[in-house]
Amino acid sequence: QVQLVESGGGSVQSGGSLRLSCAASGSTSTPYAMGWFRQAPGKEREGVAALVIGGQSVYPDSVKGRFTVSRDNAKNTLYLQMNSLKPEDTAIYFCAERSVAPPSYHTSSLLLPSWYPNWGPGTQVTVSA
């Protein structure tokens, strides 16, 4: 079972930047896809970035152009570069992993929390106005 641990969260002013990291351990195989999700108080968990390893990345409109997902395969670490942060980006951020691709899927599935079985504990991001 893979273990995921996020880091890099913190407090920043509106317009600032943060880079989140998600270190994976416990598995020697490359996952099929990984994603970043966030959950604000009283709201459902939502996808903010997803990466098919060696393939496409997807983002919702709310973060497109501001957030960038990447992975260092040698370090088994997933990153989320967040620029031009807004107060509405305040949330706990989680990374997630899916080891194997399903027989078929729609690209939008990559941003669905239910698509991922493995999760990290999360890291808090707070953006002040």
C-alpha positions as CSV (number, residue, x, y, z in Angstrom):
1,Q,0.0,0.0,0.0
2,V,1.4,3.4,-1.0
3,Q,1.7,6.1,1.6
4,L,1.2,9.7,0.6
5,V,2.3,12.7,2.6
6,E,1.7,16.3,1.6
7,S,3.8,19.3,2.7
8,G,4.3,22.9,1.8
9,G,1.0,24.4,3.0
10,G,0.9,27.6,5.0
11,S,-0.5,31.1,5.1
12,V,0.0,33.6,2.3
13,Q,-1.5,36.9,1.2
14,S,-3.8,37.2,-1.8
15,G,-1.8,37.2,-5.0
16,G,1.0,35.1,-3.4
17,S,2.3,31.7,-4.4
18,L,2.9,28.3,-2.7
19,R,4.2,25.0,-3.9
20,L,2.8,21.9,-2.4
21,S,4.6,18.6,-2.4
22,C,3.3,15.0,-2.1
23,A,5.9,12.4,-1.3
24,A,5.0,8.8,-2.1
25,S,6.5,5.8,-0.4
26,G,5.8,2.0,-0.1
27,S,5.5,1.2,-3.7
28,T,8.1,0.6,-6.4
29,S,5.7,0.9,-9.4
30,T,4.7,4.1,-11.2
31,P,1.1,5.0,-10.6
32,Y,-1.3,5.6,-13.5
33,A,-2.5,9.0,-12.3
34,M,-2.2,11.4,-9.4
35,G,-4.3,14.3,-8.4
36,W,-4.6,17.3,-6.1
37,F,-7.9,18.0,-4.3
38,R,-9.1,20.5,-1.8
39,Q,-11.8,20.8,0.8
40,A,-13.0,24.0,2.4
41,P,-15.1,24.0,5.6
42,G,-18.7,23.0,4.8
43,K,-17.9,22.2,1.2
44,E,-17.3,19.0,-0.8
45,R,-13.9,17.9,-1.8
46,E,-13.0,19.1,-5.3
47,G,-10.3,18.3,-7.8
48,V,-7.9,21.1,-8.7
49,A,-5.3,19.3,-10.8
50,A,-4.7,15.8,-12.1
51,L,-1.8,14.2,-13.9
52,V,-1.7,11.0,-16.0
53,I,1.9,10.0,-15.4
54,G,3.7,10.5,-18.7
55,G,0.5,12.0,-20.2
56,Q,-2.0,14.8,-19.9
57,S,-2.8,17.1,-17.1
58,V,-6.2,18.5,-16.4
59,Y,-7.5,21.4,-14.3
60,P,-10.9,22.9,-13.6
61,D,-11.7,26.4,-14.8
62,S,-11.4,27.8,-11.3
63,V,-7.6,27.3,-11.2
64,K,-6.6,27.0,-14.9
65,G,-3.7,29.3,-15.6
66,R,-2.9,29.7,-11.9
67,F,-2.1,26.1,-10.8
68,T,0.4,23.7,-12.3
69,V,0.8,20.0,-11.5
70,S,4.1,18.2,-12.1
71,R,5.9,15.1,-10.9
72,D,9.5,14.2,-10.2
73,N,9.6,10.6,-11.1
74,A,13.0,10.0,-9.6
75,K,11.8,11.4,-6.2
76,N,8.3,9.9,-6.4
77,T,7.0,13.3,-5.6
78,L,4.1,15.2,-7.0
79,Y,4.0,19.0,-6.9
80,L,1.3,21.7,-7.2
81,Q,2.6,25.1,-8.0
82,M,-0.1,27.6,-7.0
83,N,0.2,31.2,-8.2
84,S,-2.0,34.3,-7.9
85,L,-3.7,32.7,-4.9
86,K,-7.1,34.0,-3.9
87,P,-8.9,33.8,-0.5
88,E,-11.3,31.3,-2.1
89,D,-8.4,29.0,-2.5
90,T,-8.3,28.5,1.3
91,A,-8.8,24.8,2.1
92,I,-7.1,21.6,3.1
93,Y,-5.2,20.3,0.1
94,F,-4.9,16.5,-0.5
95,C,-3.0,14.4,-3.0
96,A,-4.3,11.2,-4.2
97,E,-3.1,8.3,-6.4
98,R,-4.6,5.7,-8.7
99,S,-2.3,2.8,-9.5
100,V,-4.1,1.3,-12.5
101,A,-6.2,2.8,-15.3
102,P,-9.7,1.5,-15.7
103,P,-10.6,-0.2,-19.1
104,S,-12.0,3.1,-20.2
105,Y,-12.8,6.5,-18.7
106,H,-13.7,10.1,-19.5
107,T,-11.0,12.7,-18.9
108,S,-13.3,14.5,-16.4
109,S,-13.0,11.4,-14.2
110,L,-9.5,12.4,-13.4
111,L,-10.8,15.3,-11.2
112,L,-13.3,13.1,-9.3
113,P,-12.3,12.2,-5.7
114,S,-14.1,8.8,-6.0
115,W,-11.7,7.8,-8.8
116,Y,-8.7,7.7,-6.4
117,P,-8.3,5.0,-3.7
118,N,-5.2,6.3,-2.0
119,W,-5.0,9.6,-0.2
120,G,-2.7,11.6,2.0
121,P,-3.7,13.3,5.2
122,G,-3.7,16.8,3.7
123,T,-2.0,20.2,4.3
124,Q,-3.7,23.5,5.1
125,V,-3.5,26.4,2.8
126,T,-4.8,29.8,4.0
127,V,-5.0,32.8,1.7
128,S,-5.7,36.1,3.4
129,A,-7.2,39.1,1.6
